[in-house]
């Protein structure tokens, strides 16, 4: 059976990244017995300058995209609907605030060394979109660590150091140079990029083409 390696470039503060991974899971399940997959997460920061308690998300998005808060609220409500259908908790999507995700990305790297990278990422997604928690707050990050069964004392030592900071910055620079300007981005076998949160059927078709050596991506 062929194995495809998928590098996922994403940010914890990106709702389409959570949706994109849920769709990827469905695609991988749809190919069970036909193709095997390995997955590795890589850092991207949508709002690297965010600090403190951040600002209300609708206000921030309205300014960023030059649209009214009511328009942004409607767009976010559509994402909530999509996420809910996929089994994701986006209950407090509209109540969240902007957040710096650098430390969270460091902990995703750390969790990866213990085989729990995806679980760590999903815990952060749930905290941010489901609970509207501040994912730059270390207490929040440590609760997420505990929720996936990892050692919060070890995680705290990571946060108090500069461990994995260079790895996160290297990720960001590598994929910036590779032309990734938005997330999620899925790089298959280090060669083919699929941008955005594509539907499972689209991914299944692309994966089959790549595995057959006749990609159309």
N, C-alpha and C positions, 0 to 999 in steps of 0.2 A: 504494500500500500504506500502510495506517495505521501510524503509529509510536507506541508507548506508551513514556512515560518512567517509569522505576521508581527512586524514591529508597529505598534500603535503609538502615534504621536498625539498627545492630548493634554488637556488641562482639567484639573479637578473642578474648576469654576465654569466649565463648559457644558451646558445641558445637552447639546447635540453629541458630545463625547459619551455621555452616559447612555443616551439613546442609541448611538452608533454601536457601542459594545453589546448592548442587549440584542440588537439586530444581528450582529456578528455571531453571537451565541446561537441564535436560531439557525443561521446559515450553517454553522459548524455542525449543529445537531442534525440538520437536513442532509449532511454529507457523511454521517456516521457510517462506518463500514466501507466507505468509498475513498475518503481522504482523511489523513490525520493532520493535526495542527499543533504548533507551538506558538506561544504568544509572549511578547515582551513589551512592556510599557515604557514610553519615553516622554520626557518633560517638555512642556510648552506653557508659557505664561501669557494669558490674555491681558492681565492687568498687573504687571510687575511693580508698578508704582503705588499700588494700594497700600494703605497703612492704617493702623489703629482699628477703629470700629467700622471703617469703610463708610459708604453712603448707600442709601436705599437703591436697590437694583433698578427699579423703573426710572428713577431720576437719572441714574448714571447712563442707562441705555438710551433714554430720550436725548440726552446731550450728545452721546457718541454717534447716534444715527440720524440726528436732526429730525426726529419724529416726536409726536406728542406722547405723553405718558399713557394716555388711553389706548393709543395705537400699539405701544409696546406691551401694555397689559393684555391686549387681545392676542398678540403674537405669542406671548408667554403662555396664555391659556391654551392655545393650540398645541404647544409643546407638552403641556401637562397632560392633555388628552392622549397624545401619542405615547408618552411615557407610561401612563396608567395602563394602557392596553398591553404594553410590554411587561407589565408587572413591576415597574419601578415606582419608588415612593418619591413623588414630586409634590407632596402635599403643601409644603411651605415655599414653593418655588418663588412666589411673588413677594414673600416677606424677607427674603435674604438680602444681604448687603454685599457690596464689593469686598473682595478679600485677596490678600497676598497668599499665594499658594506655594512659595518656594520651600518652606519647611515641610509641607505635606509631600512635595515631590521627593525631598530627601528621604522621608520615611518610606515612600514607595520603593525607592532604591534599596533601602535597608531590608524591607520585607521581602524583596525579591531574592535576597541571599538566603532566605529561610523558606522559600517556596510558596510564599503567600502574597505575591505582588498583586495579583488580580483581586484577591479578597480585601487587601488594604485599600486599593483604589476604590472598590465598590463601597467600602465603609465610609470613605470620605465623600463620595457622591451622595450617599444616604444622609450623612450629617448636614451637608450643604443644601441639597434640594428637598430633602424630606423633613429636616428639622430646622432649617434656616440658621444653623450654627456657624460661628465664625471659625472657618478652617485655617485661620492664621493664629488662633489662640492655642497655646500649648496644652492647656487642660483638655480642650476639645480633641486635639490630636491624640493625646494619650488615652482618652476614653475609646477612641476608634481603634487604637492599637490593642487595647484589652479586649475589645469586642470580637477581634479575629483570633484571639488566643495567643497573642505575642506578649513579650515581657515589657511592661510599661517602664520599668526602671532602666532597662537597656535602651529603650527608645528615648527616654529622657536624657541619657548620656549622649546619645546621637545629637539631640536638639541643642544641648549645651555646648557642643563642639562644632567644628566646621566639617564633620564627616559628610561625605556624599555631595557637598556643595559643588565641588569641581565636576563631579559626574553629571550633575544637573545642568551646569553651565555648558559642559561639553555637548550634552544632548541638544540643548537649545541652539548652539552654534552649528552643530553638524546638520541639523534638519533645516535651519535657516539657509545654510549654504546649498542644501539640496533642493531648495525651492518651496519648502513648506511655509505657506503664509497664513493658513487657517487650519483649524482642527475640527473634527478628528481627521487624521490622515493615516491610512493603512498601507504599509510598504510590504509587499509580498516577496519573500525570498531575496530581499535586498535589491530588487530590480524594478518592480512594478508598483506604482502608487495608485491607490483608490482614494479619492478625496471625498469627504463628507460622510454623513450617516446614511448610507445607501440601504435600500430595502433588502431583506434576506434573499429574495429571488435574484436580485441583481448580483449580489455577492456570490451566490452559488454558481451562477453562470460564469462569472469572472474566475472563480477558483478552478472550475473545471477546465476552462480554456488555458489557464496558466499551467495546470498540472499536465495537460496534454501537449504542452509546448507550442500552443498556438494562441497566445494571448491577444486580446483585443482591448487592452487597457493601457 
